[in-house]
Amino acid sequence: MQKYATRLAALALVALCLVFAQPREISKGECRRLAEQFRFLKFPLPDFANYPHKSVRKVHPSLSRLSAWVSATGAAIALADLDNDGLPNDYCQVDPRTDLVIVGPVPIDGASSKKRYEPFILNLDSLSYSHDTMAPTGSLIGDINEDGLMDIVVYFWGRQPMAFLQLPKSQSLNSQTSELSASNFSACEIIPTKERWYTDSAVLADLDGDGHQDLVVGNYCPDGSRILDSKASGTEQMYDSISRAFNGGNKHFLLFQNAETKDGKPQVSFRDADSGLDKDVLCGWTTALAAFDLDNDQLPEIYLANDVGPDRLLHNLSTKGHLQFALLEGKRDFSTPKSCVLGKDSFKGMGVEACDLNSDGKLDIYVSNIASQYKFLENHFVWLNNGKPLANSAPFVESSNKLGLAQSGWAWDCRLADLNCDGIPEAMQALGFIKGKINRWPELQAVGSVNDQMVRNPRYWPSFQPGADISGQEGNAFFVKASDGRYYNLADVIGLSQPMCSRGIALADCDGDGDLDFALANQWETSYFFRNDSPRQGNYLGVKLVLPCEKDTLDKTCPAIGAQAILTLPDGKRTIAQIDGGSGHAGKRSQDIYFGLGQIANQTNLDLEIAWRDRHGLKHKQKFTVKPGWHTIKLG
């Protein structure tokens, strides 16, 4: 016994740690009680079967053995009000099977319902576009030229973003009918240069406080690469590390410059501004972006969710026309692993969301990583805001294990939202990577342990081609908070666990009935819209905050992206929300504010404080008294 005492003690310690590390289970009775509160009806989005379909992209010859890996992103979905009917019941979908950017009405009642207009395709060929070396990877919806009509920004692998500006009805080719169509949109370049960017996410935000929406573009692969050029020569590079890679795509901060009309067509232009950030901050392999105001100065902080390297939180210190950011990192104590300190992690940031998770009047941050049990068992992040000033460190404490949100699978978009109106947010995640028949996890595990010098060269990677399966059978996650204060994944008992290899989650109250519906973008598969038919557990407050487009034209308005709302409940609790400009990976929610209220009566007066910047960049605050339901507030 003395001879083996050390080994036996070590084994006992490992066994004890394993017991404590096992996820807690919820009782069958409470599981059933919680599951009964949710019901979603699923409708497929159109497949456009008359177009050729593919299941993998043509890639650079040096990446051919990694074609399935390189082809693992590109499905995206956004929800908004494009046809100006007062409801965010229109979608813009990127389908990688056809590389089409599709606009259509959400199928609220299924395929048999009367459509407001037929789904249509945006014409990418109207500008410089190569189907052989480029592919759309996502879209943003917003009024980027400030004329009161919602526009679409499409971003790509292989080129810089392009804008599709919505024309006034009198100027469109479809002016004789009220139906929306491709002729209602005019394509334009938003920056003068022609560059090869590989964008995985983008977000609209007023970066410099001048009252105009700017654009943050998060590139994944290095700018100038030829990732999708199957006829190119040379060797493309992979990550220079599996844990601290800084050789990825640049982050571009595009400041709004001008909106005008040329030759009868609307135009909008942006300037690629210098952020003053170091290369190690700018050139992570960014998969997701978020913009949200943490210090109540109506300037958005920026969160960069980076694959194979540390995430970045940028404190915004900009002034009009001049960008300035300070890098914030968390502080580590004795009990905190290094990778659970904000800005110090080595994980695979795939999605990001900001929400007041614990209703304390401060925004918290939810981040997806790879957390597949018995594989790359990292953990997701829940950065709870401790309320300290944004001085020299990030005021967040990692709390995912405490809340039960640490594990699920290979996750992409993550969302926090109250889907049953009980006043408590649910947590959703899009899961899955490559779906096939041959399990390639052992080879991927080997990549995670090799020397970084070998990782950069694709010749040393295992073969990840069509047929490979890496977390391809994981069902999406839907976490619900139980009575013990922890979250539990109930996706399998409410019918949301079908493996789909999902990428994007977009949220909106599409039918105006007071609960949030959602759409799911799937990679190499049909995407779906989910109508929320859940038995409502309480009341709700929905607010559309809009700004006048021009000082002398009050009837034309656009969403007040970045505006902040603080709701004071009858019990004195304060909770906060902001108009989001497209945070996340591949799903973009509607530009509204939504609060689940729980058991609050219809006639209850609620105190709502709104903070925003006007068209001149001046800061404002105003208090309103509202009742539960949907409201539109014109600011200014």
C-alpha positions as a printed NumPy array, in Angstrom:
array([[  0.   ,   0.   ,   0.   ],
       [  2.852,   2.392,   0.782],
       [  4.373,   1.672,  -2.617],
       [  1.181,   2.696,  -4.479],
       [ -0.163,   5.296,  -2.043],
       [  0.589,   8.281,  -4.278],
       [ -1.049,   6.681,  -7.315],
       [ -4.087,   5.585,  -5.314],
       [ -4.485,   9.054,  -3.874],
       [ -4.28 ,  10.573,  -7.356],
       [ -6.889,   8.142,  -8.697],
       [ -9.2  ,   8.922,  -5.784],
       [ -8.829,  12.649,  -6.404],
       [ -9.589,  12.211, -10.122],
       [-12.646,  10.094,  -9.304],
       [-13.876,  12.701,  -6.827],
       [-13.421,  15.5  ,  -9.371],
       [-15.269,  13.421, -11.968],
       [-18.236,  13.032,  -9.634],
       [-18.447,  16.785,  -9.07 ],
       [-17.952,  17.515, -12.796],
       [-20.96 ,  15.473, -13.901],
       [-23.854,  17.655, -15.081],
       [-26.772,  17.774, -12.685],
       [-30.022,  16.18 , -13.748],
       [-33.493,  17.59 , -13.392],
       [-36.333,  15.534, -11.939],
       [-38.791,  14.018, -14.38 ],
       [-41.66 ,  15.938, -12.843],
       [-40.024,  19.346, -13.161],
       [-38.74 ,  18.49 , -16.621],
       [-42.303,  17.748, -17.704],
       [-43.612,  20.914, -16.026],
       [-41.075,  23.136, -17.765],
       [-41.424,  21.392, -21.139],
       [-45.19 ,  21.951, -21.133],
       [-44.549,  25.712, -21.24 ],
       [-43.077,  25.584, -24.759],
       [-44.522,  24.649, -28.114],
       [-43.116,  25.574, -31.54 ],
       [-44.531,  24.84 , -34.993],
       [-41.859,  24.291, -37.664],
       [-42.119,  25.469, -41.307],
       [-39.408,  24.949, -43.948],
       [-38.026,  27.908, -45.879],
       [-38.071,  27.569, -49.708],
       [-35.305,  25.424, -51.198],
       [-35.301,  26.862, -54.76 ],
       [-34.904,  23.331, -56.099],
       [-34.62 ,  24.523, -59.729],
       [-31.105,  25.847, -58.953],
       [-28.126,  23.443, -58.842],
       [-27.432,  22.289, -55.287],
       [-24.051,  21.418, -53.812],
       [-22.867,  20.083, -50.45 ],
       [-19.249,  21.288, -50.477],
       [-17.396,  24.266, -51.929],
       [-14.622,  24.338, -54.496],
       [-11.528,  25.423, -52.576],
       [ -7.89 ,  26.313, -53.145],
       [ -5.898,  23.212, -54.233],
       [ -3.77 ,  23.315, -51.078],
       [ -6.971,  23.038, -49.014],
       [ -8.571,  20.199, -50.984],
       [ -8.023,  17.655, -48.201],
       [ -9.902,  20.078, -45.898],
       [-12.768,  20.889, -48.266],
       [-15.504,  19.867, -45.791],
       [-13.84 ,  21.882, -43.008],
       [-13.491,  24.992, -45.175],
       [-17.095,  24.571, -46.363],
       [-18.579,  24.444, -42.857],
       [-19.972,  28.008, -42.689],
       [-22.114,  30.283, -44.831],
       [-25.713,  29.545, -43.804],
       [-27.308,  32.697, -42.395],
       [-30.689,  34.228, -41.569],
       [-31.982,  37.703, -40.642],
       [-35.492,  38.834, -39.645],
       [-36.85 ,  42.361, -40.103],
       [-39.698,  44.454, -41.504],
       [-38.676,  44.904, -45.143],
       [-42.091,  45.591, -46.68 ],
       [-43.076,  48.219, -44.07 ],
       [-46.228,  46.442, -42.893],
       [-45.365,  47.06 , -39.232],
       [-44.212,  43.531, -38.445],
       [-40.695,  41.971, -38.618],
       [-42.099,  39.145, -40.721],
       [-39.609,  39.183, -43.607],
       [-36.419,  37.152, -43.812],
       [-33.147,  37.374, -45.696],
       [-31.523,  33.961, -45.98 ],
       [-28.132,  32.899, -47.317],
       [-28.327,  29.303, -48.568],
       [-24.843,  27.792, -49.183],
       [-26.315,  24.945, -51.243],
       [-27.075,  27.425, -54.028],
       [-25.137,  30.512, -52.849],
       [-28.379,  32.457, -53.207],
       [-29.394,  35.415, -51.049],
       [-33.152,  34.958, -50.68 ],
       [-35.703,  37.472, -49.41 ],
       [-39.199,  36.366, -48.538],
       [-42.142,  36.525, -46.101],
       [-41.861,  34.157, -43.15 ],
       [-44.308,  31.239, -43.518],
       [-46.424,  32.089, -40.482],
       [-49.151,  29.61 , -41.445],
       [-47.14 ,  27.264, -43.63 ],
       [-46.912,  26.836, -47.382],
       [-50.68 ,  26.893, -47.843],
       [-51.128,  30.39 , -46.445],
       [-51.573,  33.363, -48.724],
       [-48.193,  34.996, -49.3  ],
       [-47.795,  38.755, -49.157],
       [-45.23 ,  38.396, -51.957],
       [-43.239,  35.631, -53.591],
       [-39.717,  34.94 , -52.261],
       [-37.076,  36.437, -54.554],
       [-33.322,  36.414, -55.085],
       [-30.998,  39.403, -54.782],
       [-28.927,  39.85 , -57.935],
       [-25.279,  39.601, -56.859],
       [-24.18 ,  39.84 , -60.5  ],
       [-25.279,  43.471, -60.661],
       [-21.836,  44.316, -59.225],
       [-18.424,  42.714, -59.659],
       [-19.014,  39.155, -58.49 ],
       [-17.437,  35.797, -59.38 ],
       [-19.401,  32.614, -58.704],
       [-16.142,  30.646, -58.945],
       [-14.185,  32.453, -56.231],
       [-16.807,  34.147, -54.027],
       [-19.744,  33.131, -51.858],
       [-22.216,  35.089, -49.693],
       [-21.957,  34.266, -45.978],
       [-24.478,  36.541, -44.262],
       [-26.574,  39.683, -44.295],
       [-27.555,  42.674, -42.18 ],
       [-30.871,  44.501, -42.48 ],
       [-31.092,  48.192, -41.598],
       [-31.716,  51.649, -43.032],
       [-28.081,  52.365, -43.886],
       [-28.755,  55.36 , -46.18 ],
       [-31.265,  56.933, -43.767],
       [-34.184,  57.348, -46.162],
       [-36.821,  55.515, -44.142],
       [-36.598,  52.256, -46.125],
       [-34.91 ,  49.105, -44.856],
       [-31.843,  48.013, -46.828],
       [-29.727,  44.852, -46.916],
       [-25.962,  44.554, -46.534],
       [-24.601,  41.243, -47.847],
       [-21.133,  40.089, -46.842],
       [-18.988,  37.398, -48.411],
       [-16.026,  35.102, -48.537],
       [-13.961,  36.433, -51.443],
       [-14.893,  40.121, -51.604],
       [-15.898,  43.133, -49.504],
       [-19.595,  43.641, -48.518],
       [-22.134,  45.137, -50.913],
       [-25.354,  47.002, -50.123],
       [-28.818,  46.525, -51.616],
       [-30.625,  49.815, -51.062],
       [-34.405,  49.727, -51.152],
       [-35.909,  52.073, -53.712],
       [-38.957,  54.243, -53.153],
       [-41.999,  52.568, -54.691],
       [-42.178,  55.076, -57.518],
       [-38.623,  54.208, -58.643],
       [-38.879,  50.412, -58.602],
       [-39.692,  48.354, -61.675],
       [-42.518,  46.844, -59.658],
       [-44.173,  50.204, -58.935],
       [-47.592,  49.125, -60.219],
       [-48.034,  46.613, -57.395],
       [-47.537,  46.716, -53.633],
       [-45.618,  43.435, -53.624],
       [-41.94 ,  43.437, -52.696],
       [-39.55 ,  42.06 , -55.315],
       [-35.907,  42.135, -56.395],
       [-36.629,  45.242, -58.472],
       [-37.17 ,  47.16 , -55.233],
       [-33.438,  46.953, -54.443],
       [-30.466,  48.65 , -56.093],
       [-26.958,  47.276, -55.49 ],
       [-24.02 ,  49.529, -54.663],
       [-20.475,  49.246, -53.371],
       [-20.026,  50.724, -49.912],
       [-16.243,  51.246, -50.064],
       [-14.234,  52.202, -53.17 ],
       [-11.526,  49.513, -52.938],
       [-11.907,  45.977, -54.272],
       [-10.45 ,  43.551, -51.773],
       [-10.752,  39.878, -50.912],
       [-12.32 ,  39.652, -47.464],
       [-13.563,  36.488, -45.729],
       [-16.324,  37.754, -43.462],
       [-18.106,  35.573, -40.904],
       [-20.011,  38.323, -39.099],
       [-20.843,  42.024, -39.24 ],
       [-22.776,  44.448, -37.056],
       [-24.272,  47.945, -37.418],
       [-23.45 ,  50.453, -34.664],
       [-22.734,  54.166, -34.236],
       [-19.054,  53.767, -33.369],
       [-18.006,  57.42 , -33.137],
       [-21.207,  58.963, -31.761],
       [-21.974,  61.155, -34.774],
       [-25.586,  59.948, -35.069],
       [-25.007,  57.725, -38.112],
       [-24.781,  53.942, -38.233],
       [-21.334,  52.55 , -38.978],
       [-20.371,  49.008, -39.868],
       [-17.981,  46.606, -38.112],
       [-16.802,  43.753, -40.33 ],
       [-15.268,  40.661, -38.733],
       [-13.113,  38.677, -41.159],
       [-12.129,  35.072, -40.482],
       [ -9.512,  34.005, -43.029],
       [ -6.631,  36.418, -43.82 ],
       [ -7.536,  39.313, -46.111],
       [ -6.273,  38.75 , -49.648],
       [ -6.401,  34.949, -49.434],
       [ -7.72 ,  32.804, -52.28 ],
       [ -9.62 ,  30.299, -50.175],
       [-12.37 ,  29.625, -52.752],
       [-10.182,  29.834, -55.879],
       [ -9.767,  26.246, -57.079],
       [ -7.39 ,  27.354, -59.874],
       [ -4.96 ,  29.352, -57.742],
       [ -1.387,  28.289, -56.987],
       [  0.746,  28.314, -53.861],
       [ -0.298,  27.268, -50.363],
       [ -2.964,  28.894, -48.227],
       [ -2.346,  29.125, -44.499],
       [ -4.344,  27.706, -41.623],
       [ -4.209,  28.891, -38.005],
       [ -0.758,  29.579, -36.577],
       [ -1.96 ,  28.019, -33.317],
       [ -4.916,  26.028, -32.024],
       [ -5.1  ,  28.219, -28.921],
       [ -3.493,  31.617, -29.714],
       [ -3.86 ,  32.251, -33.444],
       [ -3.332,  35.856, -34.604],
       [ -2.906,  35.368, -38.365],
       [ -6.591,  35.603, -39.312],
       [ -8.644,  38.23 , -41.113],
       [ -8.537,  41.927, -40.291],
       [-11.312,  43.746, -38.417],
       [-12.622,  46.662, -40.487],
       [-14.359,  49.622, -38.85 ],
       [-16.316,  51.347, -41.617],
       [-17.509,  54.844, -40.712],
       [-20.563,  56.275, -42.436],
       [-19.607,  58.989, -44.94 ],
       [-22.438,  59.94 , -47.23 ],
       [-25.794,  58.977, -48.709],
       [-26.85 ,  60.455, -52.035],
       [-28.492,  59.738, -55.371],
       [-26.439,  59.295, -58.553],
       [-27.943,  58.696, -61.971],
       [-31.293,  58.151, -60.314],
       [-30.001,  55.433, -57.984],
       [-29.36 ,  55.698, -54.244],
       [-25.756,  55.403, -53.102],
       [-24.114,  55.104, -49.679],
       [-20.427,  55.232, -48.818],
       [-18.287,  54.293, -45.825],
       [-14.662,  54.957, -44.865],
       [-12.363,  52.181, -43.645],
       [-11.08 ,  53.934, -40.508],
       [ -7.956,  53.266, -38.478],
       [ -8.908,  51.777, -35.111],
       [ -5.448,  52.149, -33.594],
       [ -5.512,  48.533, -32.389],
       [ -2.551,  46.158, -32.464],
       [ -2.318,  43.39 , -35.048],
       [ -2.799,  40.694, -32.401],
       [ -6.181,  42.255, -31.567],
       [ -7.23 ,  42.925, -35.154],
       [ -6.206,  39.619, -36.722],
       [ -7.858,  36.932, -34.656],
       [ -9.993,  34.397, -36.537],
       [-13.28 ,  36.145, -35.752],
       [-16.46 ,  34.101, -36.017],
       [-18.92 ,  36.423, -34.256],
       [-19.274,  40.084, -33.268],
       [-21.379,  42.045, -30.819],
       [-21.877,  45.758, -30.181],
       [-23.437,  46.926, -26.9  ],
       [-23.054,  49.855, -24.522],
       [-21.657,  48.816, -21.139],
       [-20.918,  52.203, -19.558],
       [-24.084,  54.121, -20.585],
       [-22.299,  56.733, -22.71 ],
       [-24.238,  55.776, -25.871],
       [-21.029,  54.51 , -27.49 ],
       [-21.023,  50.761, -28.162],
       [-18.315,  48.492, -26.832],
       [-17.259,  45.761, -29.282],
       [-16.882,  42.066, -28.448],
       [-14.85 ,  39.922, -30.853],
       [-15.573,  36.198, -30.489],
       [-12.465,  34.546, -31.922],
       [-11.912,  30.976, -32.981],
       [ -8.631,  29.304, -31.816],
       [ -7.634,  32.25 , -29.671],
       [ -8.673,  34.735, -27.   ],
       [-11.85 ,  36.768, -27.341],
       [-11.496,  40.556, -27.207],
       [-13.566,  43.212, -25.449],
       [-12.969,  46.742, -26.755],
       [-13.915,  49.729, -24.609],
       [-15.114,  52.482, -26.947],
       [-13.457,  55.87 , -26.298],
       [-14.109,  57.309, -29.774],
       [-15.047,  60.854, -30.734],
       [-16.747,  62.082, -33.9  ],
       [-14.707,  60.988, -36.899],
       [-11.945,  59.452, -34.781],
       [-11.896,  55.894, -33.451],
       [-10.235,  54.923, -30.198],
       [-10.572,  51.656, -28.312],
       [ -9.01 ,  50.289, -25.139],
       [ -8.535,  46.541, -24.783],
       [-10.173,  45.232, -21.596],
       [ -9.251,  41.929, -19.971],
       [-10.559,  40.218, -16.876],
       [ -8.679,  39.672, -13.64 ],
       [ -7.789,  36.197, -12.452],
       [ -8.015,  34.93 ,  -8.894],
       [ -6.711,  31.721,  -7.322],
       [ -9.821,  29.664,  -8.135],
       [-10.283,  30.763, -11.759],
       [ -8.71 ,  28.84 , -14.666],
       [ -6.852,  31.071, -17.112],
       [ -9.237,  30.23 , -19.953],
       [-12.157,  31.449, -17.836],
       [-10.774,  34.98 , -17.68 ],
       [-12.162,  37.324, -20.346],
       [ -9.495,  38.034, -22.952],
       [ -7.21 ,  35.227, -21.713],
       [ -9.055,  32.197, -23.058],
       [ -7.775,  29.709, -25.617],
       [-11.225,  28.512, -26.656],
       [-13.145,  28.596, -29.95 ],
       [-15.506,  31.58 , -29.736],
       [-18.334,  30.876, -32.205],
       [-21.264,  33.067, -31.13 ],
       [-21.926,  35.979, -28.785],
       [-25.002,  37.583, -27.236],
       [-25.569,  40.443, -24.759],
       [-28.554,  40.363, -22.401],
       [-29.491,  41.269, -18.84 ],
       [-29.555,  37.612, -17.844],
       [-30.163,  38.068, -14.117],
       [-32.352,  41.232, -14.287],
       [-29.989,  43.441, -12.304],
       [-29.941,  46.358, -14.755],
       [-26.552,  45.4  , -16.265],
       [-25.753,  43.674, -19.546],
       [-24.182,  40.222, -19.34 ],
       [-22.461,  38.338, -22.176],
       [-23.142,  34.794, -23.425],
       [-20.513,  33.161, -25.665],
       [-20.584,  29.812, -27.495],
       [-17.474,  27.637, -27.653],
       [-16.913,  23.959, -28.462],
       [-18.184,  21.972, -25.499],
       [-18.75 ,  18.449, -26.828],
       [-18.545,  15.894, -24.034],
       [-15.591,  13.476, -24.29 ],
       [-14.19 ,  15.537, -27.189],
       [-13.075,  19.196, -27.112],
       [-14.688,  19.734, -23.723],
       [-14.155,  23.441, -23.354],
       [-17.04 ,  25.322, -21.812],
       [-19.304,  28.097, -22.978],
       [-18.963,  31.472, -21.297],
       [-21.516,  33.353, -19.261],
       [-19.815,  36.628, -18.343],
       [-21.921,  38.065, -15.507],
       [-21.455,  41.816, -15.092],
       [-20.322,  42.742, -11.574],
       [-21.083,  46.429, -12.14 ],
       [-17.563,  47.77 , -11.663],
       [-16.468,  50.668, -13.922],
       [-14.799,  50.007, -17.269],
       [-11.494,  51.37 , -16.045],
       [ -8.575,  49.02 , -16.492],
       [-10.27 ,  45.628, -16.57 ],
       [-13.356,  43.828, -17.835],
       [-15.975,  43.724, -15.036],
       [-17.165,  40.17 , -15.631],
       [-17.143,  36.874, -13.743],
       [-17.431,  33.602, -15.682],
       [-20.506,  31.768, -14.335],
       [-21.516,  29.149, -16.904],
       [-20.948,  26.145, -14.61 ],
       [-22.845,  27.774, -11.779],
       [-25.83 ,  28.4  , -14.072],
       [-25.749,  25.064, -15.89 ],
       [-24.862,  26.647, -19.243],
       [-21.302,  25.36 , -19.577],
       [-21.869,  22.351, -21.851],
       [-23.901,  21.425, -24.913],
       [-21.864,  20.648, -28.048],
       [-20.156,  22.293, -31.017],
       [-22.048,  25.57 , -30.776],
       [-22.437,  28.568, -33.091],
       [-25.057,  31.289, -32.601],
       [-26.311,  31.655, -29.038],
       [-29.376,  33.592, -27.966],
       [-30.86 ,  34.721, -24.647],
       [-34.545,  35.611, -24.846],
       [-37.781,  35.114, -22.945],
       [-39.885,  32.873, -25.183],
       [-42.753,  32.145, -22.781],
       [-43.171,  35.616, -21.193],
       [-42.441,  34.462, -17.627],
       [-39.779,  37.142, -17.127],
       [-36.842,  34.69 , -17.262],
       [-34.7  ,  34.387, -20.422],
       [-34.207,  31.027, -22.085],
       [-30.846,  30.166, -23.684],
       [-30.667,  28.815, -27.232],
       [-27.709,  27.505, -29.236],
       [-27.214,  26.391, -32.845],
       [-25.178,  23.161, -32.764],
       [-23.316,  20.854, -35.155],
       [-20.271,  21.079, -37.423],
       [-19.869,  18.58 , -40.285],
       [-22.486,  15.915, -40.937],
       [-21.311,  12.664, -42.541],
       [-20.901,   8.935, -41.951],
       [-17.256,   8.604, -40.854],
       [-16.386,   9.817, -37.356],
       [-13.32 ,  12.065, -37.685],
       [-13.159,  13.233, -34.078],
       [-10.049,  11.119, -33.277],
       [ -8.094,  12.851, -36.056],
       [ -9.315,  16.265, -34.903],
       [ -8.293,  15.482, -31.332],
       [ -4.8  ,  14.767, -32.677],
       [ -4.689,  18.2  , -34.353],
       [ -5.393,  19.761, -30.981],
       [ -2.228,  18.293, -29.505],
       [  0.356,  18.758, -32.285],
       [  3.054,  21.421, -32.482],
       [  1.732,  24.817, -33.598],
       [  4.354,  24.956, -36.349],
       [  2.575,  22.071, -38.088],
       [ -0.958,  23.429, -37.671],
       [ -0.405,  26.375, -40.01 ],
       [  0.377,  24.179, -43.046],
       [ -2.718,  22.374, -44.416],
       [ -0.507,  19.511, -45.711],
       [ -0.098,  18.283, -42.127],
       [ -3.82 ,  18.189, -41.389],
       [ -5.906,  14.987, -41.508],
       [ -8.37 ,  14.587, -44.351],
       [-11.686,  16.317, -43.636],
       [-13.532,  15.816, -46.907],
       [-17.188,  15.035, -47.746],
       [-18.295,  11.994, -45.774],
       [-16.486,  13.066, -42.596],
       [-18.558,  13.569, -39.472],
       [-17.48 ,  15.919, -36.698],
       [-20.293,  16.654, -34.243],
       [-22.736,  16.276, -37.117],
       [-25.39 ,  14.51 , -35.064],
       [-25.781,  17.037, -32.245],
       [-29.238,  18.491, -31.73 ],
       [-29.696,  22.194, -31.034],
       [-29.791,  23.315, -27.403],
       [-32.711,  24.958, -25.592],
       [-31.949,  25.721, -21.941],
       [-34.711,  26.514, -19.442],
       [-34.185,  27.784, -15.904],
       [-35.49 ,  25.431, -13.219],
       [-36.541,  26.122,  -9.628],
       [-33.009,  25.435,  -8.344],
       [-31.709,  28.456, -10.296],
       [-29.824,  26.366, -12.873],
       [-30.512,  25.932, -16.583],
       [-31.248,  22.536, -18.169],
       [-31.272,  21.569, -21.84 ],
       [-34.832,  20.498, -22.685],
       [-34.493,  20.505, -26.475],
       [-35.153,  16.781, -26.756],
       [-38.438,  16.905, -24.824],
       [-39.883,  19.942, -26.636],
       [-39.021,  18.725, -30.15 ],
       [-36.006,  20.902, -30.98 ],
       [-33.236,  18.302, -30.81 ],
       [-33.25 ,  17.063, -34.418],
       [-29.62 ,  17.205, -35.672],
       [-29.452,  20.013, -38.234],
       [-25.857,  21.394, -38.276],
       [-27.302,  24.83 , -37.549],
       [-25.431,  28.121, -37.771],
       [-27.729,  31.108, -37.212],
       [-30.673,  31.914, -34.924],
       [-32.823,  34.983, -35.686],
       [-35.509,  36.172, -33.239],
       [-38.554,  38.393, -33.8  ],
       [-42.253,  38.623, -32.942],
       [-43.171,  37.96 , -36.552],
       [-46.941,  37.741, -36.077],
       [-47.261,  40.495, -33.465],
       [-48.921,  38.226, -30.918],
       [-46.531,  39.113, -28.094],
       [-44.168,  36.148, -28.083],
       [-40.897,  35.712, -29.943],
       [-40.677,  33.435, -32.954],
       [-37.363,  32.354, -34.469],
       [-35.715,  31.17 , -37.67 ],
       [-32.865,  28.683, -37.933],
       [-30.213,  28.733, -40.689],
       [-28.787,  25.278, -41.425],
       [-25.587,  24.376, -43.271],
       [-26.132,  22.218, -46.409],
       [-29.722,  21.521, -45.316],
       [-33.174,  23.065, -45.346],
       [-33.574,  26.035, -43.011],
       [-36.7  ,  26.544, -40.898],
       [-38.998,  29.102, -39.335],
       [-40.446,  28.243, -35.92 ],
       [-43.716,  29.875, -34.901],
       [-44.031,  30.248, -31.156],
       [-47.287,  28.676, -29.97 ],
       [-46.177,  28.334, -26.35 ],
       [-48.801,  28.717, -23.599],
       [-47.969,  32.198, -22.341],
       [-46.77 ,  32.275, -18.735],
       [-47.145,  36.018, -18.303],
       [-47.269,  39.388, -20.004],
       [-44.791,  41.228, -22.214],
       [-43.564,  44.661, -23.262],
       [-42.366,  45.265, -26.805],
       [-40.928,  48.603, -27.912],
       [-40.011,  49.852, -31.374],
       [-37.683,  52.844, -31.007],
       [-37.359,  54.912, -34.18 ],
       [-35.563,  58.099, -35.199],
       [-36.638,  60.604, -37.857],
       [-34.565,  60.193, -41.007],
       [-34.381,  63.937, -41.666],
       [-34.951,  66.856, -39.318],
       [-37.683,  68.312, -41.561],
       [-39.388,  65.016, -42.462],
       [-40.827,  63.428, -39.332],
       [-42.957,  60.869, -41.18 ],
       [-39.895,  58.905, -42.355],
       [-38.252,  56.959, -39.562],
       [-35.726,  54.18 , -39.097],
       [-34.772,  51.927, -36.143],
       [-32.731,  53.668, -33.438],
       [-29.946,  51.076, -33.357],
       [-27.997,  51.343, -30.11 ],
       [-30.788,  53.049, -28.157],
       [-31.059,  51.722, -24.618],
       [-34.17 ,  51.025, -22.545],
       [-34.227,  50.559, -18.761],
       [-37.475,  49.082, -17.464],
       [-38.441,  49.481, -13.804],
       [-40.832,  46.771, -12.658],
       [-43.512,  47.243,  -9.956],
       [-41.299,  45.471,  -7.394],
       [-38.494,  47.985,  -8.037],
       [-36.266,  45.699, -10.103],
       [-34.6  ,  47.277, -13.109],
       [-33.754,  45.413, -16.298],
       [-32.042,  46.694, -19.419],
       [-32.12 ,  46.036, -23.171],
       [-30.76 ,  47.696, -26.319],
       [-31.687,  47.885, -30.001],
       [-29.294,  45.403, -31.585],
       [-27.603,  46.011, -34.942],
       [-26.79 ,  42.4  , -35.805],
       [-24.755,  40.856, -32.972],
       [-23.92 ,  37.17 , -33.198],
       [-22.585,  34.789, -35.824],
       [-25.049,  34.079, -38.643],
       [-28.442,  35.021, -37.206],
       [-29.722,  38.608, -36.978],
       [-32.703,  39.472, -34.786],
       [-35.259,  42.185, -35.465],
       [-34.384,  45.711, -34.309],
       [-36.88 ,  45.885, -31.459],
       [-36.727,  45.741, -27.669],
       [-38.62 ,  42.977, -25.917],
       [-39.195,  42.194, -22.223],
       [-41.012,  39.206, -20.783],
       [-42.903,  40.519, -17.746],
       [-44.26 ,  37.495, -15.916],
       [-47.416,  37.998, -13.836],
       [-48.023,  41.71 , -14.487],
       [-51.56 ,  42.827, -15.341],
       [-52.468,  44.516, -18.637],
       [-53.285,  47.882, -17.077],
       [-50.113,  48.145, -15.005],
       [-48.119,  51.348, -15.526],
       [-44.458,  50.643, -16.207],
       [-41.595,  53.141, -16.016],
       [-39.361,  53.088, -19.076],
       [-36.249,  55.242, -19.446],
       [-34.827,  55.603, -22.955],
       [-31.277,  56.811, -23.762],
       [-30.173,  57.501, -27.338],
       [-28.197,  59.739, -29.694],
       [-29.981,  61.904, -32.237],
       [-28.986,  62.471, -35.876],
       [-26.415,  65.075, -34.767],
       [-24.84 ,  62.744, -32.214],
       [-26.303,  64.555, -29.201],
       [-27.159,  62.352, -26.226],
       [-30.692,  62.273, -24.807],
       [-32.62 ,  60.602, -22.004],
       [-36.367,  60.558, -21.539],
       [-38.794,  58.763, -19.26 ],
       [-42.064,  57.232, -20.428],
       [-44.949,  55.483, -18.734],
       [-46.234,  52.52 , -20.732],
       [-48.493,  49.538, -20.277],
       [-47.772,  45.947, -21.379],
       [-48.056,  45.296, -25.126],
       [-46.346,  46.639, -28.232],
       [-45.469,  50.349, -28.504],
       [-43.722,  52.522, -31.079],
       [-41.842,  55.549, -29.727],
       [-40.512,  58.238, -32.061],
       [-37.406,  59.748, -30.506],
       [-36.314,  63.32 , -31.048]])
